[in-house]
Amino acid sequence: MGFGEGVRDTESLWALGLLVFSRSVSVKETVGPMCEPVTAGGRLVRPGDAIRWDADGVVVVRREDAGTAAVASQERVEAEEGGISAYRAGRTVIGMCDLTPLLAAKDLVVDEE
């Protein structure tokens, strides 16, 4: 059972025994509303919003936030590249994040790097 904005191939879905609820039935030759906000996954997506996805998930960035998001994303990429370089150089997460005092406070023994 699913809920969606529109479905196609309803006869095939019924033949498979799938129960689908939808606001509309989409037909290939019919153009639906364009340049209107839609809801996807419970999130409002407006015309001009940026959508990016990968195997880990989807993000929708409002048009007015795209510049800030691009800068923050680049900073994150650079930080992760720095972390990967540190791991390759033999550093550990414990050392990089200065977790020794926290772990020691919980009576956990940490071998020094």
trRosetta pair geometry for C-beta under 8 A, 3 or more apart (Angstrom, degrees):
i j d omega theta_ij theta_ji phi_ij phi_ji
1 18 7.8 175 -76 -175 38 72
1 19 4.8 -17 -95 86 83 101
1 20 7.1 177 -144 -91 46 36
1 21 6.9 24 -171 -1 90 97
2 20 5.5 -11 53 -127 88 80
2 21 7.1 -162 88 39 43 70
3 21 5.3 -18 -103 79 69 102
3 22 7.2 158 -158 -88 44 49
4 7 5.8 102 70 -60 133 87
4 20 7.3 -18 18 -174 113 105
4 21 7.8 149 21 89 67 57
4 22 5.0 -20 66 -111 86 95
4 23 7.5 -121 100 11 51 82
5 22 7.2 4 90 -157 17 92
5 23 5.9 -32 -156 36 39 118
5 24 7.2 -13 152 36 57 98
5 38 6.4 1 -106 -162 154 115
5 39 7.4 162 -79 63 111 74
5 40 7.7 -43 -30 -88 129 72
6 22 5.8 95 -125 177 24 126
6 23 6.5 -59 -70 65 64 83
6 24 4.4 -25 -107 76 94 94
6 25 6.6 128 -162 -136 85 7
6 26 4.0 88 146 -45 123 103
6 32 6.9 -133 -28 -81 165 153
7 10 6.1 99 109 -78 113 84
7 13 6.9 -9 162 -25 137 160
7 20 5.4 77 -76 141 167 142
7 22 4.4 -139 -5 -52 103 161
7 24 7.9 171 22 91 60 51
7 25 6.2 -39 68 -121 73 60
7 26 6.5 -171 81 16 17 93
8 25 7.2 108 -99 -174 41 71
8 26 4.8 -58 -66 74 89 96
8 27 7.2 140 -118 -91 95 29
8 28 7.2 66 -133 -51 140 77
9 12 4.3 -25 168 35 104 120
9 13 6.1 114 111 -25 82 91
10 13 5.5 -55 -147 37 36 113
10 14 6.2 36 156 -19 69 104
10 20 7.4 -135 -125 63 79 127
10 25 5.8 -41 -37 -128 133 121
11 14 5.8 -53 -147 37 31 110
11 15 6.3 35 152 -22 64 106
12 15 5.5 -52 -146 35 32 114
12 16 6.5 29 154 -16 63 105
13 16 5.8 -60 -154 38 31 108
13 18 4.6 -79 -174 66 83 115
13 20 5.4 -27 163 0 150 133
14 17 7.6 46 179 -73 36 22
14 18 7.3 -97 -79 54 24 69
22 25 6.8 108 92 -74 133 54
24 32 7.7 130 97 -114 155 126
26 30 7.1 -155 -164 67 58 109
26 32 6.9 -52 -119 -48 97 126
27 30 4.3 66 67 8 98 113
31 34 6.9 -19 164 -40 108 114
33 36 4.6 -19 144 19 122 138
35 47 4.7 23 -148 -84 64 152
36 47 7.2 48 -11 -37 10 110
37 44 5.7 -4 -176 -169 124 96
37 45 6.6 157 -157 80 70 45
37 46 4.6 -29 -100 -102 94 69
37 47 7.2 -98 -70 -11 55 72
38 44 7.8 154 83 -152 33 51
38 45 5.4 -18 65 62 81 98
39 42 6.8 3 178 -124 105 14
39 43 6.8 156 -154 73 66 31
39 44 5.9 -36 -99 -94 74 53
39 45 7.2 154 -106 15 21 81
40 43 6.0 -31 69 61 67 84
40 45 5.4 7 17 -6 110 131
40 60 7.7 136 65 -61 112 141
41 58 7.0 144 4 70 162 134
43 60 5.5 161 132 29 141 143
45 49 5.3 -137 -160 61 71 146
45 51 6.8 13 -138 -71 131 120
45 60 5.3 -111 -100 -139 93 145
46 49 5.1 106 56 -29 68 113
46 62 7.2 32 39 -130 116 79
46 63 7.2 -84 87 -10 110 107
48 63 4.0 0 133 -74 109 139
49 60 5.5 17 156 -175 131 95
49 61 6.4 164 -170 77 80 45
49 62 5.7 -48 -115 -117 96 36
49 63 5.7 -95 -84 -41 45 76
50 60 7.3 153 81 -158 51 47
50 61 4.4 -12 61 59 102 102
50 63 7.2 126 -18 -92 81 52
50 66 5.2 106 -10 -110 133 112
50 69 7.5 -169 61 79 137 146
51 58 6.8 -8 -169 -171 92 102
51 59 7.4 168 -149 85 48 49
51 60 5.4 -14 -100 -104 78 72
51 61 7.8 -169 -74 21 32 72
52 58 7.3 164 88 -153 44 55
52 59 5.4 -6 60 56 89 95
52 61 7.5 20 6 -3 102 110
53 57 6.9 -119 -140 120 75 35
53 58 4.2 -17 -99 -102 104 77
53 59 7.4 176 -79 18 56 61
54 57 7.2 12 57 46 69 46
61 65 5.5 -127 -178 89 88 103
61 66 5.4 113 124 -94 122 65
61 69 4.6 -75 -140 3 144 173
62 65 4.5 71 63 16 89 106
62 66 7.3 -125 94 -39 45 74
63 66 5.8 -26 -157 -19 35 117
65 68 5.4 -63 -166 50 66 111
65 69 5.4 67 137 -27 88 108
66 69 5.6 -59 -142 40 29 112
66 70 6.2 33 158 -25 66 104
67 70 5.8 -52 -148 30 28 111
67 71 6.7 25 155 -14 62 104
68 71 5.9 -56 -152 36 32 109
68 72 6.3 28 153 -15 67 109
69 72 5.7 -57 -143 42 32 110
69 73 6.0 36 156 -24 66 107
70 73 5.7 -53 -145 35 28 113
70 74 6.5 28 156 -18 62 105
71 74 5.9 -56 -151 36 30 109
71 75 6.5 31 152 -18 64 106
72 75 5.6 -53 -149 36 33 113
72 76 6.4 36 152 -22 65 105
73 76 5.6 -54 -151 34 32 113
73 77 6.5 35 151 -21 65 102
74 77 5.6 -49 -148 33 34 113
74 78 6.4 33 154 -17 65 105
75 78 5.8 -57 -150 39 31 111
75 79 6.3 32 152 -20 65 107
76 79 5.7 -54 -146 37 31 111
76 80 6.3 29 156 -17 65 106
77 80 5.9 -58 -149 38 29 109
77 81 6.4 31 152 -20 64 106
78 81 5.6 -52 -147 35 32 113
78 82 6.5 35 152 -20 63 104
79 82 5.6 -53 -152 35 33 114
79 83 6.5 35 150 -19 65 104
80 83 5.5 -50 -148 35 36 114
80 84 6.4 38 153 -20 66 102
81 84 5.7 -51 -148 35 32 112
81 85 6.4 35 152 -19 63 104
82 85 5.7 -53 -149 35 32 112
82 86 6.4 33 152 -19 65 105
83 86 5.6 -54 -148 35 33 112
83 87 6.4 35 153 -20 66 102
83 96 6.9 87 -130 -178 85 160
84 87 5.7 -50 -149 33 33 112
84 88 6.4 32 153 -17 64 106
85 88 5.7 -57 -150 39 31 112
85 89 6.3 27 152 -17 65 109
86 89 5.6 -59 -147 40 32 110
86 91 4.1 -36 165 43 94 137
86 96 5.8 99 131 -95 150 129
87 90 7.9 115 177 -13 29 9
87 91 6.2 -81 -84 65 33 80
87 92 7.9 72 -118 -103 70 29
90 113 7.7 126 136 -171 93 105
91 95 5.3 -125 -164 80 85 124
91 96 5.3 87 149 -58 126 101
91 113 6.8 6 -134 -147 56 147
92 95 4.8 92 56 12 81 99
92 96 6.7 -154 90 -4 39 90
92 113 5.9 -155 15 -97 108 111
93 96 5.7 -58 -137 42 30 109
93 97 5.8 3 170 4 68 116
93 99 7.2 17 126 3 77 138
94 97 6.8 -72 -140 50 16 91
94 99 4.6 -97 -143 55 63 112
94 100 6.2 82 167 -59 103 72
94 103 7.1 -21 -138 -12 114 147
94 110 5.9 179 178 -150 150 130
94 113 7.5 -179 83 -56 101 105
95 98 7.3 21 -171 -75 31 42
95 99 7.9 -64 -37 29 20 84
95 100 7.6 32 -92 -35 53 108
95 113 4.4 20 -73 -43 145 146
98 101 7.1 3 157 17 86 101
99 102 5.1 -63 -161 47 63 114
99 103 5.5 59 144 -22 89 107
99 110 7.6 163 100 -101 86 153
100 103 5.9 -61 -143 41 27 107
100 104 6.0 28 159 -21 66 110
100 110 4.9 -136 -123 68 82 157
100 112 7.9 29 -110 -104 143 66
101 104 5.6 -55 -141 38 29 112
101 105 6.3 35 157 -25 64 104
102 105 5.8 -52 -152 30 29 113
102 106 7.0 13 152 -6 60 107
103 106 5.8 -66 -155 44 36 104
103 108 4.2 -76 177 73 90 117
103 109 8.0 -80 137 37 112 7
103 110 5.2 91 90 -49 140 120
104 107 7.4 39 -175 -83 37 20
104 108 6.8 -100 -78 60 28 65
104 109 7.8 57 -104 -103 70 35
104 110 6.7 -77 -59 8 84 110
